[in-house]
Amino acid sequence: MPQPNSNQDDFALDEIPPPPPVHYAEQALLGALLLQPHRLKTIGVLLPEHFASHSHHALFAAMLGTPPPTPAEHTTSPVWLNTLLDVARPQAPGLTVPHLHTLIQGCPTPEHAGAYARMVRADHARRTLRRHAEQLVQTATDRGLPDPAAAILAQADALASVLDEMAGQFAPHPGSLPRTPLPDPAPRNTNEEALEEERLLLASATAHPAEVARMRWLQPSDFALPLHAALFHCIYALAHRGDPVDPVTVLWEAQHRGIVVQDLNPTELMHLVAGSAGSPEHWGELVLQRALLTQAHTTGIRIAAFTDDPANTPYQLIAGGRRALADLTALRARWQHTTPSKPPATGPRTTAAPCAGPPRTAVPPARATR
């Protein structure tokens, strides 16, 4: 009969990560309350869901629902402790009398219960912020939403509300910006659909320069392909100056801006901006919406990175989260200025098409994609 390999067992035990610091803060707090139940009134606002451990959650819920004994009763009788176990065990069957003793032994100083409670609240705030950041990333990458922009703005509002709530709970302090290295921005969506929308925008912009002159809300950074951004800027500059706009004048403007290079010859460039494909505002809205989703994705992964760094204090998370939201807020302002007829982000979602321009019915001749 084969014998168990003790070396392998030891290695497996070594692979188990140690509990996070909040685990010991929760143990110390619950141990303090088990020793001195009257301290429940001194720890401030604390809810069972603030605890990361399920068994700690259940035990604290039992404490809130069970009238504490007087100090004299508690020193002479274990009735309250037994009642806590009876109430909490249906939700946490693993709770035992030895477990309660472990919690009591894990409390170095019961008088510090208030400090332990602040640690529990701080870690709960970090987990809550991370969950909302992950939801923002998930929403930004969900291609099945009927109105992705409205969903993104609603989720951004929820995340901002979490930061506001945290700001009311945790005091500011010097050095409030996190020092966590920022992850790379989310990659731009350069699939054929995104590039075709940008090509349709260039063609329609050349055909309708009067509309382009009003499109200050569309910025080069909104485009998936830098070449498309540069060509749109050429068309916008011609329209803004009141100069004639057609494929030849766009070619001339592009030459002065150094866009006509070996990879894009003059014929390819003129084909790229030729034809008529509906309203440029319609295609511009689609380009801007894609940029909104990309920026939301970047914002979410940055805030999640802040929450993953245990060195960040709650207020550093607040400062870093608000700074990460700033770029999304700026893009959001342009989007809402462009689509004033759309409902607020927190209102009912609609499946209406962008307000400017027709649906995709006209497709211009084939163009270079380089």
C-alpha positions as CSV (number, residue, x, y, z in Angstrom):
1,M,0.0,0.0,0.0
2,P,1.6,3.3,-1.0
3,Q,2.4,5.6,1.8
4,P,1.5,9.3,1.7
5,N,4.4,11.6,0.7
6,S,4.9,13.9,3.7
7,N,7.2,16.1,1.6
8,Q,4.4,16.7,-0.8
9,D,1.9,17.4,2.0
10,D,4.3,19.9,3.5
11,F,4.7,21.6,0.1
12,A,0.9,21.9,-0.3
13,L,0.6,23.5,3.1
14,D,3.4,25.9,2.2
15,E,1.4,27.0,-0.9
16,I,-1.6,28.1,1.2
17,P,-1.4,32.0,1.4
18,P,-1.6,33.6,4.8
19,P,-4.8,35.4,5.7
20,P,-4.8,39.2,4.9
21,P,-4.3,41.7,7.7
22,V,-8.1,42.4,7.8
23,H,-8.6,38.8,9.0
24,Y,-6.7,39.6,12.2
25,A,-8.5,42.9,12.6
26,E,-11.9,41.1,12.4
27,Q,-10.7,38.5,14.9
28,A,-9.4,41.2,17.3
29,L,-12.7,43.1,17.1
30,L,-14.9,40.1,17.6
31,G,-12.7,38.9,20.5
32,A,-12.9,42.3,22.1
33,L,-16.7,42.2,21.9
34,L,-16.9,38.7,23.2
35,L,-14.8,39.7,26.2
36,Q,-16.6,43.1,26.7
37,P,-20.0,43.2,25.0
38,H,-20.7,46.7,26.1
39,R,-18.1,47.9,23.6
40,L,-20.7,47.3,20.8
41,K,-21.9,50.9,21.6
42,T,-18.5,52.4,21.2
43,I,-17.3,51.1,17.8
44,G,-19.4,53.4,15.5
45,V,-21.5,52.3,12.6
46,L,-20.6,48.8,11.6
47,L,-22.7,46.2,9.7
48,P,-22.3,42.5,9.3
49,E,-21.6,42.8,5.6
50,H,-18.5,44.9,6.4
51,F,-16.8,41.6,7.4
52,A,-14.8,39.7,4.8
53,S,-15.2,36.4,6.6
54,H,-18.5,34.7,6.3
55,S,-18.3,33.2,9.8
56,H,-17.3,36.6,11.2
57,H,-20.3,38.1,9.3
58,A,-22.7,35.6,10.9
59,L,-21.3,36.0,14.4
60,F,-21.4,39.8,14.3
61,A,-25.0,39.7,13.0
62,A,-25.8,37.5,16.0
63,M,-24.2,40.1,18.3
64,L,-26.4,42.9,16.9
65,G,-29.5,40.8,17.2
66,T,-28.9,39.5,20.8
67,P,-29.2,41.9,23.7
68,P,-25.8,42.0,25.5
69,P,-25.5,41.0,29.1
70,T,-24.5,43.4,31.8
71,P,-20.8,43.2,32.7
72,A,-21.6,41.4,36.0
73,E,-23.7,38.8,34.2
74,H,-21.1,38.2,31.6
75,T,-18.3,37.5,34.1
76,T,-20.4,34.8,35.8
77,S,-22.3,33.1,33.1
78,P,-21.6,32.0,29.4
79,V,-25.3,32.3,28.5
80,W,-24.7,35.1,26.0
81,L,-21.9,33.2,24.3
82,N,-24.0,30.1,23.9
83,T,-26.9,32.2,22.6
84,L,-24.6,33.7,20.0
85,L,-23.6,30.3,18.8
86,D,-27.2,29.1,18.6
87,V,-28.1,32.2,16.5
88,A,-25.1,32.2,14.2
89,R,-24.7,28.5,13.5
90,P,-27.5,28.2,11.0
91,Q,-25.6,30.6,8.7
92,A,-22.1,29.4,9.8
93,P,-22.1,25.8,10.9
94,G,-18.4,25.8,11.5
95,L,-18.7,28.1,14.5
96,T,-17.8,26.3,17.7
97,V,-16.8,27.1,21.3
98,P,-13.1,26.6,20.5
99,H,-13.6,29.1,17.6
100,L,-14.9,31.7,20.0
101,H,-11.8,31.1,22.3
102,T,-9.6,31.6,19.2
103,L,-11.2,35.0,18.6
104,I,-10.8,36.0,22.2
105,Q,-7.1,35.0,22.1
106,G,-6.7,37.0,18.9
107,C,-7.6,40.2,20.7
108,P,-4.5,41.9,22.2
109,T,-6.3,44.8,23.7
110,P,-10.2,45.0,24.0
111,E,-9.9,48.8,24.6
112,H,-8.8,49.1,21.0
113,A,-12.1,47.8,19.6
114,G,-12.8,51.1,17.9
115,A,-9.6,51.0,16.0
116,Y,-10.2,47.4,14.9
117,A,-13.7,48.5,13.7
118,R,-12.2,51.3,11.6
119,M,-9.9,48.7,10.0
120,V,-12.8,46.5,9.1
121,R,-14.7,49.4,7.6
122,A,-11.6,50.5,5.6
123,D,-11.1,47.1,4.1
124,H,-14.8,46.8,3.3
125,A,-14.6,50.1,1.5
126,R,-11.7,48.9,-0.6
127,R,-13.5,45.7,-1.6
128,T,-16.6,47.7,-2.5
129,L,-14.7,50.1,-4.6
130,R,-13.0,47.1,-6.4
131,R,-16.3,45.5,-7.1
132,H,-17.6,48.6,-8.7
133,A,-14.4,49.1,-10.7
134,E,-14.8,45.5,-12.0
135,Q,-18.4,46.2,-12.9
136,L,-17.4,49.2,-14.9
137,V,-14.8,47.1,-16.9
138,Q,-17.4,44.4,-17.4
139,T,-20.0,47.0,-18.7
140,A,-17.4,48.5,-21.0
141,T,-16.7,45.2,-22.6
142,D,-20.3,43.9,-22.8
143,R,-21.2,44.0,-26.5
144,G,-24.8,42.9,-25.9
145,L,-26.1,46.0,-24.2
146,P,-28.9,47.9,-26.1
147,D,-27.5,51.3,-25.0
148,P,-23.9,50.9,-23.9
149,A,-23.2,54.6,-23.3
150,A,-26.2,54.9,-20.9
151,A,-25.0,51.7,-19.1
152,I,-21.5,53.0,-18.8
153,L,-22.6,56.4,-17.4
154,A,-24.9,54.7,-14.9
155,Q,-22.1,52.5,-13.7
156,A,-19.7,55.5,-13.5
157,D,-22.3,57.3,-11.3
158,A,-22.5,54.3,-9.0
159,L,-18.7,54.2,-8.7
160,A,-18.6,58.0,-8.0
161,S,-21.2,57.5,-5.3
162,V,-19.0,54.9,-3.6
163,L,-16.1,57.4,-3.6
164,D,-18.3,60.1,-2.1
165,E,-19.5,57.8,0.6
166,M,-15.9,56.9,1.4
167,A,-14.9,60.6,1.6
168,G,-17.5,61.0,4.3
169,Q,-16.1,58.2,6.3
170,F,-12.3,58.6,6.1
171,A,-10.4,61.8,6.8
172,P,-7.9,63.2,4.3
173,H,-4.2,63.1,5.1
174,P,-0.9,64.3,3.5
175,G,0.4,62.3,0.5
176,S,-3.1,61.3,-0.5
177,L,-2.3,60.2,-4.1
178,P,-1.5,56.5,-4.5
179,R,1.9,55.5,-5.6
180,T,0.7,52.4,-7.4
181,P,2.1,52.1,-10.9
182,L,-0.7,52.6,-13.4
183,P,-1.5,49.7,-15.7
184,D,-1.5,50.2,-19.5
185,P,-4.6,51.8,-21.0
186,A,-7.2,49.5,-22.4
187,P,-6.4,48.7,-26.1
188,R,-8.5,50.5,-28.7
189,N,-11.1,48.5,-30.6
190,T,-9.6,48.3,-34.1
191,N,-11.9,45.6,-35.5
192,E,-13.3,46.1,-39.0
193,E,-16.6,47.5,-37.7
194,A,-14.9,50.3,-35.8
195,L,-12.5,51.1,-38.7
196,E,-15.4,51.1,-41.2
197,E,-17.4,53.6,-39.1
198,E,-14.3,55.9,-39.1
199,R,-14.0,55.5,-42.9
200,L,-17.7,56.4,-43.3
201,L,-17.1,59.4,-41.1
202,L,-14.3,60.7,-43.3
203,A,-16.3,60.2,-46.5
204,S,-19.4,61.9,-45.1
205,A,-17.3,64.7,-43.5
206,T,-15.8,65.5,-46.9
207,A,-19.2,65.6,-48.5
208,H,-20.8,67.7,-45.7
209,P,-18.1,70.1,-44.4
210,A,-20.7,72.5,-42.9
211,E,-21.7,69.8,-40.4
212,V,-18.0,69.1,-39.6
213,A,-17.4,72.7,-38.6
214,R,-19.9,72.2,-35.7
215,M,-18.2,69.0,-34.5
216,R,-15.8,70.4,-32.1
217,W,-16.9,67.7,-29.6
218,L,-14.9,65.0,-31.6
219,Q,-11.2,64.9,-30.7
220,P,-8.3,63.0,-32.4
221,S,-7.9,60.8,-29.3
222,D,-11.4,59.4,-29.9
223,F,-10.4,57.5,-33.1
224,A,-9.2,54.0,-33.1
225,L,-6.7,54.6,-36.0
226,P,-4.4,57.6,-35.8
227,L,-4.4,58.0,-39.6
228,H,-8.2,58.5,-39.5
229,A,-7.8,61.0,-36.7
230,A,-5.3,63.0,-38.6
231,L,-7.4,63.1,-41.8
232,F,-10.5,64.1,-39.9
233,H,-8.5,67.0,-38.4
234,C,-7.5,68.0,-41.9
235,I,-11.2,68.1,-43.0
236,Y,-12.1,70.0,-39.8
237,A,-9.4,72.6,-40.3
238,L,-10.5,73.3,-43.9
239,A,-14.2,73.6,-42.9
240,H,-13.3,75.8,-39.9
241,R,-11.3,78.2,-42.2
242,G,-14.1,78.2,-44.7
243,D,-11.9,76.7,-47.4
244,P,-13.3,74.4,-50.1
245,V,-13.5,70.8,-49.0
246,D,-13.1,67.9,-51.5
247,P,-10.7,64.9,-51.8
248,V,-8.1,67.1,-53.6
249,T,-8.1,69.9,-51.0
250,V,-8.0,67.3,-48.3
251,L,-5.0,65.7,-50.0
252,W,-3.3,69.1,-50.1
253,E,-4.0,69.8,-46.4
254,A,-2.7,66.4,-45.5
255,Q,0.5,67.0,-47.5
256,H,1.2,70.1,-45.4
257,R,0.6,68.2,-42.2
258,G,3.0,65.4,-43.3
259,I,0.3,62.7,-43.7
260,V,1.1,61.8,-47.3
261,V,3.9,59.3,-46.8
262,Q,5.0,56.2,-48.5
263,D,2.4,54.0,-46.7
264,L,-0.5,56.0,-48.0
265,N,-0.1,57.4,-51.5
266,P,-2.2,60.3,-52.8
267,T,-4.6,58.1,-54.7
268,E,-5.4,56.0,-51.6
269,L,-5.9,59.1,-49.5
270,M,-8.4,60.6,-52.0
271,H,-10.3,57.3,-52.1
272,L,-10.4,57.2,-48.4
273,V,-12.2,60.6,-48.2
274,A,-14.4,60.3,-51.3
275,G,-18.1,59.4,-51.5
276,S,-21.1,60.2,-49.5
277,A,-22.2,58.1,-46.5
278,G,-24.9,60.0,-44.7
279,S,-24.4,62.5,-41.9
280,P,-21.0,62.9,-40.3
281,E,-22.6,63.7,-37.0
282,H,-24.1,60.2,-37.0
283,W,-20.8,58.4,-37.6
284,G,-19.0,60.8,-35.2
285,E,-21.4,59.8,-32.4
286,L,-20.5,56.1,-33.0
287,V,-16.8,57.0,-32.9
288,L,-17.3,59.0,-29.7
289,Q,-19.3,56.2,-28.1
290,R,-16.5,53.7,-28.7
291,A,-14.0,56.1,-27.2
292,L,-16.3,56.4,-24.1
293,L,-16.3,52.6,-23.7
294,T,-12.5,52.4,-24.0
295,Q,-12.0,55.2,-21.5
296,A,-14.4,53.5,-19.1
297,H,-12.4,50.3,-19.4
298,T,-9.2,52.1,-18.7
299,T,-10.7,53.9,-15.7
300,G,-12.0,50.6,-14.2
301,I,-8.7,48.8,-14.5
302,R,-6.8,51.7,-13.0
303,I,-9.1,51.9,-9.9
304,A,-9.0,48.1,-9.6
305,A,-5.2,48.4,-9.6
306,F,-5.3,50.9,-6.7
307,T,-7.5,48.6,-4.7
308,D,-5.2,45.7,-5.3
309,D,-2.3,47.6,-3.7
310,P,-2.5,47.0,0.1
311,A,-0.2,50.0,0.7
312,N,-3.0,52.4,-0.3
313,T,-5.1,54.0,2.6
314,P,-8.8,54.6,2.1
315,Y,-8.2,58.2,1.3
316,Q,-5.5,57.4,-1.2
317,L,-8.1,55.2,-2.9
318,I,-10.5,58.1,-2.9
319,A,-8.0,60.5,-4.4
320,G,-6.8,58.0,-7.0
321,G,-10.3,56.9,-7.9
322,R,-11.4,60.5,-8.5
323,R,-8.4,61.3,-10.6
324,A,-9.0,58.1,-12.7
325,L,-12.6,59.2,-13.2
326,A,-11.6,62.7,-14.4
327,D,-10.8,61.6,-18.0
328,L,-14.0,59.7,-18.2
329,T,-15.9,62.7,-16.8
330,A,-14.4,65.0,-19.5
331,L,-15.3,62.5,-22.3
332,R,-18.8,62.1,-20.7
333,A,-19.4,65.9,-20.9
334,R,-18.6,65.8,-24.7
335,W,-20.9,62.8,-25.2
336,Q,-23.8,64.4,-23.3
337,H,-23.3,67.7,-25.2
338,T,-23.4,65.8,-28.4
339,T,-26.5,63.7,-27.6
340,P,-28.7,66.1,-25.5
341,S,-31.9,64.2,-26.5
342,K,-30.6,61.0,-24.7
343,P,-32.0,60.3,-21.2
344,P,-29.7,60.7,-18.2
345,A,-27.4,57.8,-17.4
346,T,-29.5,56.9,-14.3
347,G,-32.8,57.0,-16.2
348,P,-34.5,54.2,-18.2
349,R,-32.3,52.7,-20.9
350,T,-33.5,53.0,-24.4
351,T,-32.7,51.3,-27.6
352,A,-32.9,54.4,-29.8
353,A,-30.2,54.9,-32.4
354,P,-27.9,57.9,-32.2
355,C,-29.8,61.1,-32.8
356,A,-27.7,62.4,-35.7
357,G,-27.7,61.0,-39.2
358,P,-29.3,58.0,-40.8
359,P,-28.6,54.4,-40.1
360,R,-25.9,52.6,-42.0
361,T,-27.5,52.3,-45.4
362,A,-24.9,53.7,-47.7
363,V,-21.4,52.3,-48.1
364,P,-18.8,54.2,-50.0
365,P,-16.4,52.6,-52.5
366,A,-13.6,50.4,-51.2
367,R,-10.8,52.4,-49.4
368,A,-7.4,51.8,-48.2
369,T,-7.2,50.8,-44.5
370,R,-3.6,51.5,-43.8
